[in-house]
Amino acid sequence: DQQVKQNSPSLSVQEGRISILNCDYTNSMFDYFLWYKKYPAEGPTFLISISSIKDKNEDGRFTVFLNKSAKHLSLHIVPSQPGDSAVYFCAASIANTGNQFYFGTGTSLTVIP
Amino acid sequence: GAVVSQHPSRVICKSGTSVKIECRSLDFQATTMFWYRQFPKKSLMLMATSNEGSKATYEQGVEKDKFLINHASLTLSTLTVTSAHPEDSSFYICSARGTSGNYNEQFFGPGTRLTVL
């Protein structure tokens, strides 16, 4: 059963515009969320995370928003750059348990120059 | 930053042979390492969690006798795919969690592409 879902398998955005990637989860025990970026044939690289005590975390061009009541998080990239083209995975976990990350199925972002 | 390496990056083998994949934390000690598998256009699925010096914990549906995991030191975990078959062809990724710092962080290796003929 997929506990973390990314319903958009792909997204195309013009360079300079905002990219919004969405993620939904079902397990209310999740309290730590992460976004990873992945290029083909490479491992995921960490982008940004957010704890459930916050509803927003910003790091440069990347901002993650968390809506706990809706069990929804989103990643905003602004302005989008061609180098941002990759597959983005959201992941959820239960903080401080050392337990696994549950990954979404990924969204392939293409930023058009 | 924390670096995790995997070796080999890709391997092609004949059906029935065994393949060993190494996962190393290069600049930190990892008490826990995770092994994931990714099918095309699918999510990363956790196969097992290995803690240094103890037996790995396998996820439901993962055959422990087929996917042997050893975590003999704080910097090395190995995954051996025994008697590999074409359906084992996949992208295998390990991640490691350090002994200090943010307990919630995992650092991922670059992955190993296994193709079984």
Interface residues (C-beta under 8 A of the other chain):
Chain A: Q2 V4 P9 Y32 Y36 A41 E42 G43 P44 T45 F46 S49 F89 S93 A95 N96 G98 Q100 F101 F103 G104 T105 G106
Chain B: V4 Q6 S9 R10 T32 F34 Y36 K41 K42 S43 L44 M45 L46 T49 F91 I93 S95 R97 Y103 N104 E105 Q106 F107 F108 G109 P110 G111 R113
